[in-house]
Amino acid sequence: MMRAKLSGFVDNPQTVLNRYPASDQTLPAKYARAIATYRRSGVQAFLPHIDALLQTQPNNPYFHELKGQFLFQSGQIPASIPSLKTAVKLAPDEPLIRILLAQAMLANAQNSGEGKSPQVQDVIGHLRKALVKERCAATGYRQLATAYGLVGDTAQAMLASAHAYQYEGKEKLANRQASEAKKQFSPGSANWLKADDILKLKSSGC
């Protein structure tokens, strides 16, 4: 399955379809063809393929993730969220799936003009939980900074931005954001110490 997924994402779509012809009805072949179909023909052509896979394995979180990912990437953001929520429910310890769900939920809240809705608080919860396991995910911290900004928590937004810059190797920007964030936290508090660690480069290793 991993080889099929890698081929589907990396190889030329026609190469994938030649390698995994329609006569091959194994699960890896169907998986590879689904991905290649999306890359060649778009999300509408992809959906029947992924729905067929989900009929075969309805509790496979990675099939739900794939459906949500491609819907999201195609601009069908509201439609992507149920699939991603199902994927997170089925694989709650997979931080990258949770980050993708949070990204879709955040985009949906922004697009609908509900930037301060309870949905954004859910986004923050998902990202904080995911970043405990995937702490070097700069993308996750970028999303977290945006979410905190939407709810008006400037200090937390700057701290999240500092982490993102840190894991992107942008030391000066990380230090600038951490320094500003540190001023807004009580000395010795957990967040003050996190900002201080960034300034001292104590938590830069991934």
Backbone as JSON, one array per atom type, in Angstrom:
{
  "sequence": "MMRAKLSGFVDNPQTVLNRYPASDQTLPAKYARAIATYRRSGVQAFLPHIDALLQTQPNNPYFHELKGQFLFQSGQIPASIPSLKTAVKLAPDEPLIRILLAQAMLANAQNSGEGKSPQVQDVIGHLRKALVKERCAATGYRQLATAYGLVGDTAQAMLASAHAYQYEGKEKLANRQASEAKKQFSPGSANWLKADDILKLKSSGC",
  "N": [[0.82, -1.2, 0.0], [1.96, 1.23, 0.77], [3.94, 1.54, -1.19], [2.32, 1.75, -3.43], [0.93, 4.1, -2.83], [3.04, 5.96, -2.79], [3.93, 5.78, -5.44], [1.62, 6.68, -6.74], [1.54, 9.36, -5.98], [4.01, 10.41, -6.8], [5.0, 9.47, -9.3], [4.57, 9.91, -12.9], [1.19, 10.34, -13.81], [0.14, 8.75, -15.97], [2.08, 6.79, -16.15], [1.66, 5.52, -13.72], [-0.92, 4.49, -14.12], [-0.39, 2.72, -16.15], [1.26, 0.96, -14.84], [-0.39, -0.02, -12.9], [-2.85, -1.39, -14.12], [-6.38, -1.34, -15.09], [-7.24, -3.93, -15.0], [-6.02, -5.01, -12.82], [-7.16, -5.72, -9.81], [-6.42, -5.55, -7.19], [-6.11, -4.18, -3.86], [-3.92, -2.31, -3.41], [-3.46, -1.53, -6.1], [-5.87, -0.29, -6.81], [-5.79, 1.83, -5.05], [-3.5, 3.26, -5.9], [-4.37, 3.94, -8.5], [-6.51, 5.6, -7.89], [-5.27, 7.86, -6.77], [-3.63, 8.66, -8.91], [-5.58, 9.22, -10.78], [-6.83, 11.46, -9.7], [-4.7, 13.29, -9.9], [-4.39, 13.45, -12.64], [-6.94, 13.98, -13.73], [-8.55, 15.37, -11.94], [-10.74, 16.2, -9.11], [-13.44, 15.34, -9.38], [-13.35, 13.15, -11.08], [-11.85, 11.53, -9.47], [-13.41, 10.94, -7.2], [-15.34, 8.7, -7.5], [-13.53, 6.57, -7.44], [-12.29, 6.71, -4.88], [-14.52, 6.46, -3.28], [-15.29, 3.88, -3.88], [-13.16, 2.48, -2.77], [-13.62, 3.1, -0.1], [-15.99, 1.77, 0.33], [-15.06, -0.77, 0.38], [-13.26, -0.73, 2.54], [-14.44, 0.73, 5.01], [-13.56, 1.71, 7.44], [-11.01, 2.6, 7.19], [-8.73, 4.93, 7.98], [-6.97, 6.33, 6.36], [-7.96, 6.32, 3.81], [-10.21, 7.95, 4.14], [-8.84, 10.25, 4.88], [-7.45, 10.79, 2.49], [-9.56, 11.35, 0.73], [-10.62, 13.64, 1.97], [-8.38, 15.32, 1.85], [-7.97, 15.72, -0.95], [-10.39, 16.87, -1.71], [-10.22, 19.22, -0.22], [-7.9, 20.4, -1.33], [-8.91, 20.92, -3.81], [-10.54, 23.02, -3.47], [-13.01, 22.52, -2.41], [-13.87, 23.06, 0.33], [-15.77, 23.0, 2.62], [-16.92, 20.48, 2.06], [-14.78, 18.8, 2.48], [-14.36, 18.55, 5.19], [-16.06, 16.69, 6.74], [-14.98, 14.17, 5.93], [-12.34, 14.39, 6.82], [-12.74, 14.7, 9.55], [-13.77, 12.2, 10.16], [-11.53, 10.66, 9.56], [-9.76, 11.53, 11.57], [-11.17, 10.67, 13.82], [-10.99, 7.92, 13.47], [-8.25, 7.56, 13.52], [-6.92, 8.79, 15.91], [-4.42, 9.37, 16.93], [-2.77, 10.25, 14.95], [-0.99, 12.86, 14.1], [-0.6, 14.46, 11.79], [-2.86, 14.14, 10.22], [-4.73, 15.32, 11.86], [-3.79, 17.94, 11.87], [-4.27, 18.62, 9.21], [-7.08, 18.51, 9.19], [-7.6, 20.63, 10.96], [-6.58, 22.74, 9.44], [-8.38, 22.77, 7.29], [-10.78, 23.34, 8.64], [-10.17, 25.84, 9.68], [-9.8, 27.37, 7.36], [-12.38, 27.2, 6.36], [-13.83, 28.57, 8.34], [-12.74, 31.13, 8.04], [-13.45, 31.72, 5.39], [-16.2, 31.78, 5.59], [-16.64, 33.96, 7.08], [-16.67, 33.68, 9.8], [-14.71, 34.07, 11.78], [-14.32, 34.24, 14.53], [-15.74, 32.22, 15.59], [-17.01, 29.33, 17.46], [-15.86, 27.25, 16.07], [-13.24, 27.99, 15.5], [-12.05, 27.82, 17.98], [-12.17, 25.08, 18.25], [-10.37, 24.43, 16.24], [-7.99, 25.41, 17.36], [-7.8, 23.66, 19.55], [-7.46, 21.17, 18.23], [-5.01, 21.63, 16.91], [-3.21, 22.17, 19.0], [-3.24, 19.71, 20.3], [-2.23, 18.05, 18.26], [0.32, 19.11, 17.89], [1.7, 18.41, 20.12], [2.63, 15.89, 19.56], [3.74, 16.21, 17.03], [5.81, 18.22, 17.05], [7.55, 19.76, 15.57], [6.29, 20.73, 13.36], [6.07, 23.15, 11.24], [4.04, 24.17, 9.63], [1.75, 23.54, 11.1], [2.09, 25.21, 13.33], [1.93, 27.66, 12.05], [-0.76, 27.67, 11.26], [-1.86, 27.63, 13.81], [-1.03, 30.09, 14.83], [-2.51, 31.8, 13.17], [-5.12, 31.09, 13.93], [-5.16, 31.82, 16.66], [-4.79, 34.53, 16.29], [-7.22, 35.22, 15.09], [-9.01, 34.94, 17.2], [-8.16, 36.91, 18.81], [-6.03, 36.6, 20.56], [-3.2, 37.78, 20.98], [-0.67, 37.37, 22.13], [-0.35, 34.55, 22.26], [-0.52, 34.06, 19.55], [1.8, 35.27, 18.57], [3.71, 33.7, 19.89], [3.23, 31.19, 18.74], [3.89, 31.83, 16.09], [6.59, 32.34, 16.45], [7.53, 29.76, 17.03], [6.98, 28.56, 14.56], [8.7, 30.0, 12.81], [11.1, 29.26, 13.99], [11.28, 26.48, 13.47], [11.46, 26.6, 10.79], [13.95, 27.47, 10.44], [14.46, 30.18, 10.59], [15.98, 32.16, 12.34], [16.29, 34.85, 13.3], [13.76, 36.03, 12.9], [12.26, 34.3, 14.46], [13.3, 34.84, 17.0], [12.56, 37.5, 17.27], [9.75, 37.4, 17.33], [9.4, 35.74, 19.56], [10.52, 37.29, 21.58], [8.75, 39.48, 21.68], [6.41, 38.13, 22.37], [7.1, 37.12, 24.86], [7.07, 39.34, 26.5], [4.42, 39.64, 27.05], [3.57, 37.62, 28.65], [3.27, 36.27, 31.97], [6.14, 36.48, 34.03], [8.04, 33.55, 34.36], [5.91, 31.87, 33.86], [4.37, 29.09, 32.06], [4.15, 29.65, 29.29], [5.79, 31.88, 29.07], [8.23, 30.69, 29.63], [8.43, 29.0, 27.42], [8.74, 30.86, 25.35], [11.12, 31.97, 26.2], [12.82, 29.78, 25.96], [12.97, 29.54, 23.18], [14.39, 31.86, 22.57], [16.76, 31.19, 23.73], [17.45, 29.09, 22.24], [16.82, 26.52, 23.11], [14.93, 24.69, 22.38], [15.13, 23.97, 19.73], [15.84, 21.69, 18.37], [14.84, 19.0, 16.25]],
  "CA": [[0.0, 0.0, 0.0], [2.85, 2.4, 0.81], [4.56, 1.68, -2.52], [1.28, 2.22, -4.34], [0.68, 5.5, -2.51], [4.19, 6.74, -3.24], [3.89, 5.82, -6.9], [0.5, 7.52, -7.14], [1.85, 10.78, -5.75], [5.29, 10.86, -7.34], [5.21, 9.12, -10.71], [3.65, 10.45, -13.88], [-0.08, 9.61, -13.7], [-0.01, 7.71, -16.98], [2.96, 5.7, -15.74], [0.97, 4.8, -12.63], [-2.05, 3.74, -14.7], [0.19, 1.6, -16.89], [1.81, 0.01, -13.86], [-1.54, -0.61, -12.2], [-3.97, -1.33, -15.08], [-7.72, -1.59, -14.54], [-7.4, -5.38, -14.79], [-5.47, -5.32, -11.5], [-8.19, -5.34, -8.85], [-5.92, -5.58, -5.82], [-6.32, -2.92, -3.15], [-2.88, -1.32, -3.73], [-3.65, -1.03, -7.46], [-7.0, 0.65, -6.78], [-5.3, 3.0, -4.3], [-2.61, 4.02, -6.8], [-5.16, 4.5, -9.59], [-7.32, 6.7, -7.36], [-4.4, 9.03, -6.65], [-3.23, 9.07, -10.26], [-6.76, 9.79, -11.45], [-6.97, 12.84, -9.21], [-3.63, 14.12, -10.44], [-4.56, 13.6, -14.08], [-8.27, 14.4, -14.18], [-9.24, 16.21, -10.98], [-11.43, 15.59, -7.98], [-14.68, 14.68, -9.75], [-12.99, 11.83, -11.6], [-11.27, 10.78, -8.37], [-14.37, 10.56, -6.16], [-15.84, 7.32, -7.6], [-12.47, 5.64, -7.06], [-12.1, 6.69, -3.43], [-15.75, 5.94, -2.67], [-15.23, 2.42, -4.02], [-12.22, 2.01, -1.75], [-14.27, 3.24, 1.21], [-16.96, 0.69, 0.45], [-14.28, -1.98, 0.71], [-12.69, -0.56, 3.89], [-15.04, 1.97, 5.53], [-12.88, 2.17, 8.66], [-9.61, 2.91, 6.88], [-8.62, 6.39, 8.15], [-6.15, 6.95, 5.32], [-8.86, 6.56, 2.67], [-10.98, 9.15, 4.48], [-7.9, 11.36, 4.8], [-7.18, 11.09, 1.08], [-10.74, 12.01, 0.17], [-10.67, 14.99, 2.51], [-7.24, 16.09, 1.35], [-8.16, 16.12, -2.35], [-11.5, 17.83, -1.72], [-9.69, 20.48, 0.29], [-6.99, 20.96, -2.32], [-9.7, 21.31, -4.98], [-11.36, 24.16, -3.11], [-14.29, 22.1, -1.82], [-13.45, 23.03, 1.73], [-16.79, 22.42, 3.52], [-17.11, 19.06, 1.78], [-13.61, 18.04, 2.94], [-14.3, 18.46, 6.65], [-16.56, 15.43, 7.3], [-14.02, 13.07, 5.69], [-11.18, 14.56, 7.7], [-13.18, 14.41, 10.93], [-13.85, 10.74, 10.27], [-10.15, 10.16, 9.59], [-9.23, 11.8, 12.9], [-11.86, 9.78, 14.75], [-10.47, 6.56, 13.28], [-6.81, 7.55, 13.81], [-6.76, 9.98, 16.75], [-3.02, 9.6, 17.29], [-2.02, 10.66, 13.75], [-1.03, 14.32, 14.19], [-0.66, 15.16, 10.5], [-4.27, 14.15, 9.8], [-5.4, 16.32, 12.71], [-3.37, 19.26, 11.38], [-5.0, 18.86, 7.95], [-8.45, 18.84, 9.58], [-7.59, 21.98, 11.51], [-6.36, 23.65, 8.32], [-9.64, 22.86, 6.55], [-11.75, 24.03, 9.49], [-9.78, 27.25, 9.77], [-10.11, 27.99, 6.07], [-13.83, 27.29, 6.27], [-14.26, 29.65, 9.22], [-12.34, 32.39, 7.43], [-14.24, 31.94, 4.17], [-17.59, 32.03, 5.95], [-16.7, 35.18, 7.89], [-16.92, 33.31, 11.19], [-13.37, 33.94, 12.32], [-14.3, 34.11, 15.98], [-16.74, 31.22, 15.94], [-16.5, 28.19, 18.24], [-15.07, 26.4, 15.2], [-11.83, 28.37, 15.62], [-11.58, 27.23, 19.23], [-11.92, 23.67, 17.94], [-9.12, 24.41, 15.48], [-6.89, 25.56, 18.33], [-7.7, 22.41, 20.29], [-6.87, 20.13, 17.36], [-3.6, 21.93, 16.63], [-2.42, 21.99, 20.23], [-3.1, 18.27, 20.53], [-1.36, 17.49, 17.23], [1.69, 19.62, 18.01], [2.38, 17.68, 21.19], [3.3, 14.75, 18.92], [4.45, 16.65, 15.81], [6.13, 19.56, 17.54], [8.36, 20.51, 14.62], [5.49, 21.0, 12.17], [5.95, 24.6, 11.09], [2.72, 24.46, 9.08], [0.8, 23.51, 12.2], [2.25, 26.43, 14.13], [1.41, 28.77, 11.25], [-2.21, 27.63, 11.41], [-2.17, 27.98, 15.19], [-0.87, 31.55, 14.94], [-3.66, 32.41, 12.52], [-6.3, 30.85, 14.75], [-5.08, 32.69, 17.84], [-5.01, 35.9, 15.83], [-8.64, 35.42, 14.85], [-9.74, 35.08, 18.47], [-7.64, 38.08, 19.5], [-4.98, 36.26, 21.54], [-1.98, 38.22, 20.29], [0.52, 36.77, 22.73], [-0.25, 33.17, 21.8], [-0.27, 34.1, 18.11], [3.22, 35.55, 18.38], [4.48, 32.54, 20.33], [3.1, 30.18, 17.69], [4.69, 32.3, 14.95], [7.99, 32.14, 16.81], [7.83, 28.34, 16.83], [7.0, 28.29, 13.12], [9.96, 30.52, 12.27], [12.19, 28.46, 14.54], [11.39, 25.21, 12.77], [11.82, 26.91, 9.41], [15.34, 27.91, 10.45], [14.52, 31.64, 10.49], [16.3, 32.45, 13.74], [16.05, 36.24, 13.67], [12.32, 36.23, 12.99], [11.8, 33.54, 15.62], [13.68, 35.57, 18.2], [11.77, 38.73, 17.35], [8.41, 37.05, 17.77], [9.48, 35.21, 20.93], [10.79, 38.42, 22.47], [7.5, 40.24, 21.84], [5.47, 37.29, 23.1], [7.57, 36.98, 26.24], [6.67, 40.53, 27.25], [3.0, 39.6, 27.36], [3.3, 36.53, 29.58], [3.78, 36.46, 33.33], [7.46, 35.88, 34.19], [8.06, 32.23, 34.97], [4.78, 31.04, 33.44], [4.73, 28.08, 31.06], [4.34, 30.28, 27.98], [6.97, 32.74, 29.19], [9.38, 29.8, 29.53], [8.53, 28.54, 26.02], [9.33, 31.95, 24.58], [12.52, 32.09, 26.64], [13.56, 28.66, 25.35], [13.24, 29.88, 21.78], [15.45, 32.87, 22.57], [18.0, 30.52, 24.13], [17.61, 27.96, 21.31], [16.78, 25.26, 23.85], [13.95, 23.74, 21.84], [15.21, 24.04, 18.27], [16.11, 20.4, 17.75], [13.68, 18.21, 15.81]],
  "C": [[0.86, 1.26, 0.0], [3.52, 2.62, -0.54], [3.54, 2.23, -3.52], [0.99, 3.7, -4.1], [1.81, 6.38, -3.02], [4.2, 6.87, -4.76], [2.78, 6.75, -7.37], [0.8, 9.0, -7.03], [3.05, 11.27, -6.54], [5.42, 10.62, -8.84], [4.21, 9.84, -11.62], [2.34, 9.66, -13.84], [-0.26, 8.5, -14.73], [0.89, 6.52, -16.68], [2.31, 4.85, -14.67], [-0.15, 3.93, -13.21], [-1.56, 2.58, -15.55], [0.7, 0.52, -15.94], [0.69, -0.72, -13.12], [-2.77, -0.54, -13.11], [-5.29, -1.7, -14.41], [-7.96, -3.08, -14.3], [-6.87, -5.83, -13.43], [-6.45, -4.81, -10.45], [-7.74, -5.48, -7.39], [-6.1, -4.2, -5.18], [-5.22, -1.9, -3.42], [-3.06, -0.72, -5.12], [-4.79, -0.01, -7.51], [-6.6, 1.96, -6.09], [-4.44, 3.89, -5.21], [-3.4, 4.67, -7.92], [-6.01, 5.68, -9.11], [-6.5, 7.98, -7.29], [-4.01, 9.56, -8.02], [-4.4, 9.72, -11.0], [-6.99, 11.23, -10.99], [-5.93, 13.75, -9.86], [-3.81, 14.39, -11.93], [-5.87, 14.3, -14.45], [-9.08, 15.21, -13.16], [-10.13, 15.45, -10.02], [-12.7, 14.86, -8.39], [-14.42, 13.29, -10.32], [-12.46, 10.93, -10.48], [-12.33, 10.21, -7.43], [-14.94, 9.15, -6.31], [-14.8, 6.29, -7.17], [-12.32, 5.56, -5.54], [-13.35, 6.16, -2.73], [-15.81, 4.42, -2.78], [-14.28, 1.81, -3.0], [-12.86, 2.05, -0.36], [-15.37, 2.2, 1.4], [-16.27, -0.61, 0.86], [-13.77, -1.92, 2.14], [-13.22, 0.75, 4.5], [-14.35, 2.52, 6.76], [-11.4, 2.43, 8.44], [-9.42, 4.43, 6.97], [-7.88, 7.06, 7.01], [-6.95, 7.14, 4.03], [-9.71, 7.8, 2.92], [-10.08, 10.39, 4.4], [-7.66, 11.78, 3.36], [-8.35, 11.81, 0.43], [-10.82, 13.45, 0.66], [-9.57, 15.88, 1.97], [-7.49, 16.6, -0.07], [-9.35, 17.05, -2.51], [-11.01, 19.2, -1.27], [-8.8, 21.17, -0.74], [-7.72, 21.45, -3.56], [-10.61, 22.49, -4.68], [-12.72, 23.81, -2.55], [-14.11, 21.93, -0.32], [-14.53, 22.48, 2.66], [-16.98, 20.92, 3.33], [-15.96, 18.21, 2.31], [-13.67, 17.73, 4.43], [-14.88, 17.16, 7.2], [-15.6, 14.26, 7.1], [-12.83, 13.17, 6.63], [-11.54, 14.31, 9.15], [-13.28, 12.91, 11.15], [-12.46, 10.14, 10.36], [-9.53, 10.36, 10.97], [-9.87, 10.89, 13.94], [-11.29, 8.37, 14.68], [-8.99, 6.45, 13.62], [-6.47, 8.77, 14.67], [-5.32, 10.32, 17.1], [-2.14, 9.95, 16.08], [-2.05, 12.19, 13.65], [-1.16, 15.03, 12.85], [-2.09, 15.18, 9.94], [-5.02, 15.22, 10.58], [-5.03, 17.73, 12.26], [-4.1, 19.61, 10.09], [-6.46, 19.21, 8.24], [-8.52, 20.27, 10.09], [-7.43, 23.02, 10.41], [-7.66, 23.86, 7.54], [-10.68, 23.62, 7.36], [-11.44, 25.52, 9.6], [-10.11, 27.98, 8.48], [-11.62, 28.17, 5.91], [-14.37, 28.43, 7.13], [-13.92, 31.01, 8.62], [-13.2, 32.72, 6.22], [-15.68, 32.3, 4.48], [-17.76, 33.28, 6.8], [-16.97, 34.9, 9.35], [-15.59, 33.09, 11.91], [-13.29, 33.78, 13.8], [-15.32, 33.09, 16.48], [-16.14, 30.13, 16.82], [-15.64, 27.24, 17.41], [-13.58, 26.71, 15.31], [-11.25, 27.84, 16.93], [-11.32, 25.73, 19.05], [-10.62, 23.5, 17.16], [-7.93, 24.48, 16.43], [-6.7, 24.27, 19.12], [-7.05, 21.3, 19.48], [-5.37, 20.38, 17.16], [-2.74, 21.73, 17.87], [-2.2, 20.51, 20.52], [-2.13, 17.66, 19.53], [0.09, 17.88, 17.46], [2.42, 19.06, 19.22], [3.18, 16.53, 20.6], [4.17, 15.17, 17.75], [4.94, 18.06, 16.05], [6.96, 20.39, 16.57], [7.6, 20.84, 13.33], [5.24, 22.5, 12.03], [4.58, 24.98, 10.55], [1.66, 24.48, 10.17], [0.88, 24.75, 13.06], [1.77, 27.66, 13.37], [-0.11, 28.85, 11.37], [-2.63, 28.05, 12.82], [-2.05, 29.49, 15.4], [-2.06, 32.27, 14.33], [-4.91, 32.27, 13.37], [-6.3, 31.74, 16.0], [-5.3, 34.15, 17.45], [-6.48, 36.2, 15.63], [-9.43, 35.6, 16.13], [-9.16, 36.19, 19.34], [-6.6, 37.8, 20.56], [-3.62, 36.54, 20.9], [-0.75, 37.52, 20.82], [0.72, 35.34, 22.24], [0.03, 33.11, 20.3], [1.21, 34.35, 17.83], [4.09, 34.38, 18.8], [4.41, 31.43, 19.29], [3.91, 30.55, 16.45], [6.18, 32.09, 15.22], [8.4, 30.69, 16.62], [7.91, 28.01, 15.34], [8.31, 28.76, 12.5], [11.15, 29.68, 12.74], [12.39, 27.17, 13.75], [11.61, 25.38, 11.28], [13.26, 27.39, 9.3], [15.52, 29.41, 10.32], [14.74, 32.22, 11.89], [15.96, 33.89, 14.14], [14.56, 36.53, 13.83], [11.74, 35.5, 14.19], [12.09, 34.3, 16.9], [12.85, 36.84, 18.38], [10.36, 38.44, 17.88], [8.4, 36.54, 19.21], [9.7, 36.33, 21.93], [9.53, 39.23, 22.74], [6.48, 39.42, 22.63], [5.82, 37.23, 24.57], [7.12, 38.16, 27.11], [5.22, 40.46, 27.73], [2.61, 38.46, 28.3], [3.88, 36.84, 30.95], [5.14, 35.79, 33.46], [7.38, 34.55, 34.92], [6.91, 31.33, 34.58], [5.22, 30.09, 32.33], [5.0, 28.71, 29.7], [5.55, 31.21, 27.97], [8.23, 31.88, 29.02], [9.55, 29.26, 28.1], [9.17, 29.62, 25.15], [10.81, 32.11, 24.92], [13.38, 30.98, 26.05], [13.9, 28.94, 23.91], [14.39, 30.86, 21.69], [16.8, 32.24, 22.92], [18.3, 29.31, 23.26], [17.62, 26.62, 22.03], [15.87, 24.23, 23.21], [13.98, 23.7, 20.32], [15.41, 22.69, 17.61], [14.85, 19.65, 17.4], [14.11, 16.78, 15.55]]
}
